[in-house]
Every structure is written in C-alpha cells, then in structure tokens.
Amino acid sequence: MKKHLLIVMLMLISLSVFAQRKALVIGNSRYGSDRIPTSLNDAQLAADALGAINYEVTHLQDLNYDEMLKALDGFKAKLRTGDTAVFYFAGFTKQEAGRNYLIPNAQNVGKTGQLISVDVVLESLSRATNSFMFLENRTLPRGFFSKLWGRDKGLSSIQRLNQNQGFAMASDIGKDLVAQGERYSIFSYSLFNKMTSEMYNYPDLMRAVQEEVSAYTAKAQKPFWQATLQAPFTFYEPIQNMKYPFRLPAYRGLDGGGSYNF
C-alpha cells in the first residue's frame, strides 16, 4: 500500500514539475469594409498581461479560417495534463441555434462551414487540467455579411463545459455588442487589470469585472461568465515574480497608472 502511495505521489510531483501555463491569443480586426478598431490592441493587451504572469503566449492576428484552424491545432498539440490553458479571442462572433462561433478574417467570411465552433475550441482546451476562454466578442454589423447569415442574436451560454473550465465573454447572453472605442475595450481592460494586480479566485475575478464594466457603461454592458472549476483558481499570486513590469494606464476614469503603451 505504501509503495503504491509513493508511486502516486511521485507521479503528481512529476506532473507539477512539467506543468506549464500556456495561452493562445488571437485578434481579428479586418472584415471587408467592416473593421473592429480595438481588436488588435485588445489582443496585444491580453498577450502582454498573460506573458507578464508567466504564461507561454502565442499571439496572432487577422487569421483566416485555415490559419485559425492551424493555430488551434498547434495549441492543442502542446497541451498536457497539469497545464493551465487560456484562449483569448477579439473579433466578430456569431450564434446559430444556440451554438456560438468565431468568425475568421474576411478572406473566408461567407463560405459554407467557414466558422470556428466555440464548443470545439473548448473541447481542445480540455486537454489541459484547467482551461479558460475569454471572448472580446462583437456582433456582426448590418450589411453584406449579416445578410449571408441573418441578423445575429448575440451569443448564448455554453451548453456543456468540460471539467475545470471557465468561459467568459464581453456581452451578456443574447445581447448585441457593437464595435466601440478606438484604442481598447472596457471588458479586456478590466479583466487583465484585475487579473494581474490582485489574487482573485476565478468567480470573484469575473464578478468584479462584471461589476466594473456594468457600472462604467451605466448597465449597458454586462459581461457573462460560467465555470465548472473543482477547486479555487487564481491567475496571479502576489508572491510570484512577473517576467516584466506590467501596469495599465487609467481608463478614462477607472483606477490605473503606469506606462503601458498602445
């Protein structure tokens, strides 16, 4: 019995030694004549924040359908048991029959099957022990692309999260969220500002982000989140050393400071 227990302990120690924090960050801004002015800055913010708290970050932008599939397959292949995986996407999204989709770069927009299923991405992330998806989602504007698919209804909740997963998006369920601002977005700002400055358990982090975004937008925008975490999880601990200094500037009235450059 003691021998078996020792083997199990050694296996757990081995897993913890090789466990890593990994993140895939994608910002899509080009959709024909429709552009999202904040996507690339939001994705850069995500990459810098996650990198500062010791995530191995793959940061890509303006990917078409094939490029997104390649990036997701490559990221999935790197995930191992014990890892923490984070996927961040800033760009247009779409809901069809209760299912959520990411829209690639305009090069392939409108072609049959050229959408990326959020459920499929979540399944890929589940190879890690803990995994999270954050969407700085935007509703496709009225025009050529929306005529192809019909008017969007806003994203829905995830019907089934895998074990130890978290999902969060900038808008509430079924709510439109159009392009806003010219530099970066309040959801991503609030999320990564709090993630890198205080030791929040994931539910507490998301509730704090919800409260701040809702207050700042006079309740016009309320982020949504859900989770199946089996234990407390924090992205940042005050005792850990950051790879490099990271502090955001003030966001038009919100607390902040520092020298982050966009």
Secondary structure in CASP SS format (residue, H / E / C, confidence):
PFRMAT SS
TARGET T0000
AUTHOR 0000-0000-0000
METHOD secondary structure of the structure
MODEL  1
M C 1.00
K H 1.00
K H 1.00
H H 1.00
L H 1.00
L H 1.00
I H 1.00
V H 1.00
M H 1.00
L H 1.00
M H 1.00
L H 1.00
I H 1.00
S H 1.00
L H 1.00
S H 1.00
V H 1.00
F H 1.00
A C 1.00
Q C 1.00
R E 1.00
K E 1.00
A E 1.00
L E 1.00
V E 1.00
I E 1.00
G E 1.00
N C 1.00
S C 1.00
R E 1.00
Y E 1.00
G C 1.00
S C 1.00
D E 1.00
R E 1.00
I C 1.00
P C 1.00
T C 1.00
S H 1.00
L H 1.00
N H 1.00
D H 1.00
A H 1.00
Q H 1.00
L H 1.00
A H 1.00
A H 1.00
D H 1.00
A H 1.00
L H 1.00
G H 1.00
A H 1.00
I C 1.00
N C 1.00
Y C 1.00
E E 1.00
V E 1.00
T E 1.00
H E 1.00
L E 1.00
Q E 1.00
D C 1.00
L C 1.00
N C 1.00
Y H 1.00
D H 1.00
E H 1.00
M H 1.00
L H 1.00
K H 1.00
A H 1.00
L H 1.00
D H 1.00
G H 1.00
F H 1.00
K H 1.00
A H 1.00
K H 1.00
L C 1.00
R C 1.00
T C 1.00
G C 1.00
D C 1.00
T E 1.00
A E 1.00
V E 1.00
F E 1.00
Y E 1.00
F E 1.00
A E 1.00
G E 1.00
F E 1.00
T E 1.00
K E 1.00
Q E 1.00
E E 1.00
A C 1.00
G C 1.00
R E 1.00
N E 1.00
Y E 1.00
L E 1.00
I C 1.00
P C 1.00
N C 1.00
A H 1.00
Q H 1.00
N H 1.00
V C 1.00
G C 1.00
K C 1.00
T C 1.00
G C 1.00
Q C 1.00
L C 1.00
I E 1.00
S E 1.00
V H 1.00
D H 1.00
V H 1.00
V H 1.00
L H 1.00
E H 1.00
S H 1.00
L H 1.00
S C 1.00
R C 1.00
A C 1.00
T C 1.00
N E 1.00
S E 1.00
F E 1.00
M E 1.00
F E 1.00
L E 1.00
E E 1.00
N E 1.00
R E 1.00
T E 1.00
L C 1.00
P C 1.00
R C 1.00
G C 1.00
F H 1.00
F H 1.00
S H 1.00
K H 1.00
L H 1.00
W H 1.00
G C 1.00
R C 1.00
D C 1.00
K C 1.00
G C 1.00
L C 1.00
S C 1.00
S C 1.00
I C 1.00
Q C 1.00
R C 1.00
L C 1.00
N C 1.00
Q C 1.00
N C 1.00
Q E 1.00
G E 1.00
F E 1.00
A E 1.00
M E 1.00
A C 1.00
S C 1.00
D C 1.00
I C 1.00
G C 1.00
K C 1.00
D C 1.00
L C 1.00
V C 1.00
A C 1.00
Q C 1.00
G C 1.00
E C 1.00
R C 1.00
Y C 1.00
S C 1.00
I H 1.00
F H 1.00
S H 1.00
Y H 1.00
S H 1.00
L H 1.00
F H 1.00
N H 1.00
K H 1.00
M H 1.00
T C 1.00
S C 1.00
E C 1.00
M C 1.00
Y C 1.00
N E 1.00
Y H 1.00
P H 1.00
D H 1.00
L H 1.00
M H 1.00
R H 1.00
A H 1.00
V H 1.00
Q H 1.00
E H 1.00
E H 1.00
V H 1.00
S H 1.00
A H 1.00
Y H 1.00
T C 1.00
A C 1.00
K C 1.00
A C 1.00
Q C 1.00
K C 1.00
P C 1.00
F E 1.00
W E 1.00
Q E 1.00
A E 1.00
T C 1.00
L C 1.00
Q C 1.00
A C 1.00
P C 1.00
F C 1.00
T E 1.00
F C 1.00
Y C 1.00
E C 1.00
P C 1.00
I C 1.00
Q C 1.00
N C 1.00
M C 1.00
K C 1.00
Y C 1.00
P C 1.00
F C 1.00
R C 1.00
L C 1.00
P C 1.00
A C 1.00
Y E 1.00
R C 1.00
G C 1.00
L E 1.00
D C 1.00
G C 1.00
G C 1.00
G C 1.00
S C 1.00
Y C 1.00
N C 1.00
F C 1.00
END
